Structure formats: C-alpha cells, structure tokens
C-alpha cells in the first residue's frame, strides 16, 4: 500500500535469510498504529490535535504481534496549547519496537470527533 515491494514484508524466506525468523511488518505499521492510538486516547481522534510525532525504530514486529503503547503527558504546554507527550511501543510481553517517542499534541477530554 505504501509502494514498498520489499519481499521481507510479504514472504517468510527473505526474513529467515536476514535472521528475523520470517516476514516482518513494515515499520510504518507500528508507526501509524501508535500515532492513531495517541490521537484516540489523548487527542479526541482529531488529526488537527497532533503537530509533531517522532520515535526511533528499535526492533521488528511480526505479523500477529499485539502492540502495547505506554504514554505520558509531561505537563509542558506552550502558549498555543501544544503539550509534549512521551511514549514507547512494545510487542506485548516482548521487546520495545518504538522507543524515544515524542509528540506535540492538544490533549483534552471530551467526546471523540469520530
């Protein structure tokens, strides 16, 4: 869907040859899933409520893995209402796949836009 035709993300043989034990999910999956989760939990599911999103890819994710994201509001809010949020995403019961996560968001309670 993103134009990456690398067989590492589609068939198990390249992943085995590279030491991953099979196919791995594309990094954009964990990246986008985490961003979506932050928006859902803290930003009322409104894309206008996220200004920056960054993280470090730390380890691969395999198809079927469940991702768990921990997020912390730092309390640092600028004059325009953008708050720094820190996060880390892990494979459930396993390794961190996104580390050093940071986002600038307009956090709020209330009802989701969706």
C-alpha positions in Angstrom: 0.0 0.0 0.0 2.9 2.4 0.5 4.8 1.3 -2.6 7.5 -0.7 -0.8 7.8 -4.0 -2.7 10.5 -5.5 -0.4 9.7 -9.2 -0.1 10.8 -9.0 3.6 7.2 -7.8 4.4 5.4 -10.3 2.2 7.1 -13.7 2.3 9.0 -15.6 5.1 12.1 -16.6 3.1 13.9 -13.2 3.0 13.1 -12.7 6.6 14.6 -16.0 7.6 17.7 -15.3 5.5 18.1 -12.0 7.3 17.8 -13.6 10.7 14.2 -12.4 11.5 12.7 -15.8 11.5 10.2 -14.9 8.8 8.3 -11.9 7.4 8.1 -8.8 9.5 5.6 -5.9 9.4 6.6 -2.7 7.7 7.8 -0.1 10.2 5.0 2.2 9.1 2.5 -0.2 10.6 3.9 0.3 14.2 4.5 4.0 13.5 0.9 4.7 12.3 -0.8 2.4 14.8 1.0 4.2 17.6 0.1 7.6 16.2 -3.6 6.5 15.8 -3.6 5.3 19.4 -2.2 8.6 20.8 -4.8 10.5 18.9 -7.6 8.2 20.1 -6.6 8.3 23.8 -5.4 11.9 24.1 -6.4 14.0 21.1 -10.2 13.2 20.7 -9.4 11.3 17.5 -8.9 14.7 15.7 -5.9 14.8 13.4 -5.7 18.6 14.0 -4.7 17.8 17.6 -1.2 16.4 16.7 1.6 18.7 15.4 4.7 16.5 15.7 5.3 12.8 16.0 8.7 11.1 16.3 10.2 7.9 17.5 13.1 5.5 17.0 12.6 2.1 15.3 14.1 -0.3 17.9 13.1 -3.8 16.9 10.9 -5.6 14.3 7.3 -6.5 14.6 6.0 -9.8 13.2 2.5 -10.4 11.7 0.1 -11.2 14.5 2.0 -9.4 17.3 0.0 -7.3 19.6 1.4 -3.8 20.2 1.1 -2.0 23.6 1.8 1.7 23.9 2.6 3.5 27.1 2.2 7.3 27.0 3.0 10.1 29.4 1.7 13.6 29.4 4.7 15.7 30.5 2.6 18.8 31.5 4.8 21.0 29.4 2.3 23.1 27.4 3.2 26.1 25.2 1.2 29.3 24.8 -0.8 27.8 21.9 -1.8 24.8 23.9 0.6 22.2 22.4 1.6 19.7 25.1 4.6 17.4 24.9 3.7 13.7 25.2 6.3 10.9 25.6 5.6 7.3 24.6 7.1 3.8 24.0 5.5 1.0 22.0 6.3 -2.7 22.7 5.3 -6.1 21.4 3.1 -7.5 24.1 5.4 -9.4 26.5 8.4 -8.6 24.5 10.8 -6.0 23.1 10.3 -2.3 22.6 9.7 -1.7 18.9 9.3 2.2 19.0 11.5 4.0 21.6 12.2 7.6 22.4 8.7 8.6 21.3 7.7 12.2 21.5 4.6 14.0 20.2 3.2 17.5 20.4 -0.5 17.3 20.9 -3.5 19.3 22.0 -4.7 16.9 24.7 -8.2 17.0 26.1 -11.0 15.1 27.5 -14.4 15.2 25.9 -16.0 13.2 23.2 -14.1 11.8 20.2 -14.6 13.6 16.9 -15.4 10.1 15.5 
